[in-house]
Amino acid sequence: MHLWWGSGSAPCWKPMLVLAEKGLWEGLPNTKIEFSKKEHKQGDVLKYNPRGQVPTFKDGDLVVNESGAICMYLEEKYSKDSNKLLPADVNKRAEVYQRMFESPNLQTNVTEKLVYYRWMNKEEDWDKKYLEEHTEKAKEELSRWNTILGDNDYLCGKEFTMADVFVYPVLAFLIRSGAKLPNQPALMQYYKRGYTRPFVQPRGHPLERRGGSLSLAIYKLLKRRKFYGNKLQI
Ligand SMILES: N[C@@H](CCC(=O)N[C@@H](CS)C(=O)NCC(=O)O)C(=O)O
């Protein structure tokens, strides 16, 4: 197996989480690509993934690139009874599917509208009305997930499942981008609970460290845009 990944990429975190949950991440052949050097638009990444994106993944002759597809492949091929991320019970599994396929709402309603917007536009060009409107919508989206979590440890109950694999990286990315979640305590607790997972733990808190996959690149980008930590009103 080989995984090509980039720092600061929530999609890359998904297969990394699955690999770690299955005890396969440590020692796994992998290549960290540098976005700034456009390494994803050349070499092996482009060879195996014509979109020139990461994650890019290979297992023997098999190539799978879409992050969710990699996760499902790993689940089917490498699960043991002790580390399954999809419940055996079909109704319980449907609940996990529901959250997995619902998760892109967080990306489109929060990350894209608020974080990417600030990356793409200079501060003097920010549209106040747009930001106010989308900040409200983003809060609604986050509140939905806060309610879904309720008193549960993880999205679908006591166990960490594939639903968490799909959602946790997006949430960690948002928090790293400055979201404080003052009105979503369950979500913030959930984020902190994630520190105990095998992929997150050895790397330290995603929020505090200054290196690693969800950290340095975003931190630098946000610093450059001078809004890190205080302008994201969610
Ligand atoms: N749908 C893809 C998205 C992957 C993706 O957007 N990767 C980003 C890094 S977060 C990337 O490689 N962007 C470079 C580009 O699109 O040129 C997945 O989930 O695997």
The ligand as an ORCA input file, in Angstrom:
! r2SCAN-3c Opt
* xyz 0 1
  N     -13.293     14.545     -3.581
  C     -11.887     14.417     -3.309
  C     -11.314     15.765     -3.022
  C      -9.834     15.723     -2.837
  C      -9.275     17.143     -2.746
  O      -9.985     18.139     -2.948
  N      -7.993     17.235     -2.458
  C      -7.357     18.523     -2.389
  C      -6.571     18.632     -1.120
  S      -7.673     18.866      0.234
  C      -6.409     18.660     -3.552
  O      -5.659     17.772     -3.870
  N      -6.473     19.837     -4.185
  C      -5.612     20.173     -5.273
  C      -6.364     20.448     -6.537
  O      -7.575     20.190     -6.605
  O      -5.720     20.891     -7.466
  C     -11.695     13.457     -2.143
  O     -12.484     13.508     -1.200
  O     -10.744     12.659     -2.185
*
